[in-house]
Amino acid sequence: TSYFVSITTLCGCGATGVSYSTGYSSNGPVPVRTYGFSINTRVSPAAMPYCENFESLPTGSMPSYWRSRLATSTDQNSHGGDKCLRISAGGSIIMRQITDANQMRLSLHLYANNEAMMEDGAVVVGLMADPDSANTFTPTDTLHVTALGQWQHHVARLGTDADTGRYITLRVAAANGMLYVDDVVVARCAIDSAAVSAS
């Protein structure tokens, strides 16, 4: 949620919660200078399973509570439906905060298309503790989107930290080209008892 906070100086001469200077003009009280700033509070974590197909977005925008660098929704080249997400080389997206109290591992499912001849279509998937600090990014998996011009289903492991309120992040590692992403799902996957005993 976004809030705008303004700070004003309260002066005498009839001020009633709205700040006016002590002088009057022919049109009434003269406002004093106001200083303002914005505050954004974080949204509640998304419920599981979390799905985003980008269909409800206006072209050129991002889903609510997602952040992006060199990424936007587009009505070109989608997998299922009319819209998808386009991420330019060197770009990234930070998804809405995900949490799961059931102590199960989470996985990220998505369709990707290496349409614009990226070197190897490498997408680094990871988790961030704080979306405002790049230093909190921890990679968990790398997806290789190698088939040019074809949609492929990919699954990324998110590790055991995904259920502690982290932010899923995708970073396009290539220096040139473009990647399309569609039909994103974050889902639970049961922890294999043999894998737990082995670790």
Secondary structure as the mmCIF struct_conf table of DSSP 4:
data_model
#
loop_
_struct_conf.conf_type_id
_struct_conf.id
_struct_conf.beg_label_comp_id
_struct_conf.beg_label_asym_id
_struct_conf.beg_label_seq_id
_struct_conf.end_label_comp_id
_struct_conf.end_label_asym_id
_struct_conf.end_label_seq_id
STRN STRN1 SER A 2 THR A 8
BEND BEND1 GLY A 12 GLY A 14
BEND BEND2 THR A 16 VAL A 18
STRN STRN2 TYR A 20 SER A 25
TURN_TY1_P TURN_TY1_P1 SER A 26 ASN A 27
STRN STRN3 GLY A 28 PRO A 31
HELX_LH_PP_P HELX_LH_PP_P1 VAL A 32 ARG A 33
STRN STRN4 THR A 34 ASN A 40
HELX_LH_PP_P HELX_LH_PP_P2 THR A 41 PRO A 45
STRN STRN5 ALA A 46 ALA A 46
HELX_LH_PP_P HELX_LH_PP_P3 ALA A 47 ALA A 47
BEND BEND3 MET A 48 PRO A 49
STRN STRN6 TYR A 50 GLU A 52
TURN_TY1_P TURN_TY1_P2 GLU A 55 SER A 56
BEND BEND4 LEU A 57 LEU A 57
HELX_LH_PP_P HELX_LH_PP_P4 PRO A 58 PRO A 58
TURN_TY1_P TURN_TY1_P3 THR A 59 GLY A 60
TURN_TY1_P TURN_TY1_P4 SER A 64 TYR A 65
STRN STRN7 ARG A 67 THR A 74
BEND BEND5 ASP A 75 ASN A 77
BEND BEND6 HIS A 79 ASP A 82
STRN STRN8 CYS A 84 GLN A 97
STRN STRN9 ILE A 98 ILE A 98
TURN_TY1_P TURN_TY1_P5 ALA A 101 ASN A 102
STRN STRN10 ARG A 105 ASN A 113
STRN STRN11 ASN A 114 ASN A 114
TURN_TY1_P TURN_TY1_P6 GLU A 115 ALA A 116
BEND BEND7 GLU A 119 ASP A 120
STRN STRN12 ALA A 122 MET A 128
BEND BEND8 ALA A 129 ALA A 129
TURN_TY1_P TURN_TY1_P7 PRO A 131 ASP A 132
HELX_RH_3T_P HELX_RH_3T_P1 ALA A 134 THR A 136
STRN STRN13 PHE A 137 HIS A 144
BEND BEND9 ALA A 147 ALA A 147
STRN STRN14 LEU A 148 LEU A 148
TURN_TY1_P TURN_TY1_P8 GLY A 149 GLY A 149
STRN STRN15 TRP A 151 ARG A 157
HELX_RH_3T_P HELX_RH_3T_P2 THR A 160 THR A 164
BEND BEND10 GLY A 165 GLY A 165
STRN STRN16 TYR A 167 VAL A 172
BEND BEND11 ALA A 175 ASN A 176
STRN STRN17 MET A 178 CYS A 189
HELX_LH_PP_P HELX_LH_PP_P5 ALA A 190 ASP A 192
HELX_RH_AL_P HELX_RH_AL_P1 SER A 193 ALA A 198
#
